[in-house]
């Protein structure tokens, strides 16, 4: 593997380029017309334009990306996260084009991308799953029958869903018909697949995910959990590890089940098994993400393992160099996602030119970003612009460092959610570790209601 094309943009493209440089691997950046001055185009060894600003004609344009790989003699592609990262057809075309896709095999992506099939497979493997429909639900009559059987509230989900799209909570029978129609339509519009399923709604859970690494020789290890409970509209805002609600016994069991899930799927590459944990510490498989995660840095901080480098080594056919007993967990890490958005105006995106910039540093602070002073944030893509990761010997120290880091941030010319993040980090219930997925609505937005 001597040249990798990064089929992505922003901070994750920069992150991958940095890992490749440290491994003495040449890199190719692809960019849209509005990204011609983006940082990833400057850091890569080569850069090639693949289309206009609209994602469907550039970062989602498989034909253009494959052509770019061929023109630059790139023998592998790293998809990052988002865009084509979990697109089984893209992985398949890479394989057919004799280009190594740095991720799991196409058939595995396809299997795990369908939530109905994935849930059935996990159930057969002995991994706890949320009670609900055994497969997809095609009619309203069937939806009514299942909902009455498992009891309200229920949650209707798109089988091919992701990113918080195609999800509706139904609290009463009266709400079911409308929600059923909306989710089917959203699923069709967003994923070109209107297959849906129904689950019991686990009220106010913790969202806990387990990072795994699996090579192509059947070896699998987990790198501990991440608590991704602080969310708004199913979109993560703050993540931390370890979780404040997981004890060593439960941690061990969830890790073992995550490994069991990966082996059942015949998985290779890095991946994340996501669980919901209820108030009684029962946990249930939710989905498996077949890519690098936005929040991977906090796991790297605690374990000292570079997950992106491991992805590349696995794709090159190497065996994992360690067993589960070799993985050491130390300290506490927290990540805050800074977005170009205005929380006081319903989190409206705020693209524009950065006219002044200062990002924090110091012991235990990591910054993952692709912005710089004078950079213009385009309106075409996701609003996340900076990830601040702090590491301390314990949770209190990691929180203190995050407060200090957020207070240092200066991003002029655009609006951001920095003050909103600082408010969360300073919240007494967050500091006490007493929060669930309703935290943002209950604690942060209640004064606006």
Number of C-alpha atoms within 10 A of each C-alpha: 14 13 19 28 32 28 27 27 26 23 23 22 26 24 17 23 27 19 17 20 14 9 13 11 15 17 26 25 28 28 27 20 13 17 20 16 13 23 20 30 23 13 17 23 15 15 20 18 18 23 20 15 19 15 14 12 15 23 24 21 17 20 13 17 26 21 13 21 25 15 10 17 15 21 18 24 25 26 27 26 19 20 17 19 23 24 17 20 15 21 27 18 16 22 15 10 14 12 21 21 24 27 27 26 19 19 16 18 24 20 16 23 22 18 25 24 17 23 24 15 18 23 16 12 15 12 20 18 20 18 14 19 22 15 16 19 19 14 11 14 11 13 21 14 12 20 24 14 12 16 16 16 17 25 21 26 28 29 26 22 21 20 11 14 18 24 25 21 18 21 14 13 14 9 12 21 14 12 17 25 14 16 22 22 18 19 24 17 12 15 17 11 16 22 23 28 23 28 22 21 21 18 15 16 21 25 24 27 28 24 25 24 22 25 25 18 13 13 19 24 23 25 21 23 26 24 24 23 28 22 18 14 13 14 13 20 20 22 25 27 25 25 22 13 16 17 11 8 8 14 17 15 11 26 22 15 21 29 22 17 23 26 16 16 18 17 27 26 26 29 25 24 24 23 26 23 23 16 13 7 14 12 23 20 24 19 22 25 20 25 22 23 17 17 22 17 25 25 25 16 24 21 17 14 15 14 24 24 16 21 24 25 18 23 23 15 12 14 17 18 9 11 11 12 7 9 14 12 16 15 16 23 29 27 26 22 22 23 23 25 21 17 17 11 8 8 13 14 20 18 21 16 17 18 14 14 15 12 16 16 16 9 9 16 20 19 17 17 20 20 19 18 14 14 17 19 24 16 15 12 14 14 19 19 18 19 21 24 26 31 27 22 13 13 22 13 17 23 23 15 22 28 18 16 21 19 14 13 17 14 20 15 17 18 18 25 18 22 14 15 21 17 15 21 19 15 14 12 13 17 14 10 13 11 20 21 21 18 19 18 15 12 16 15 12 9 8 7 5
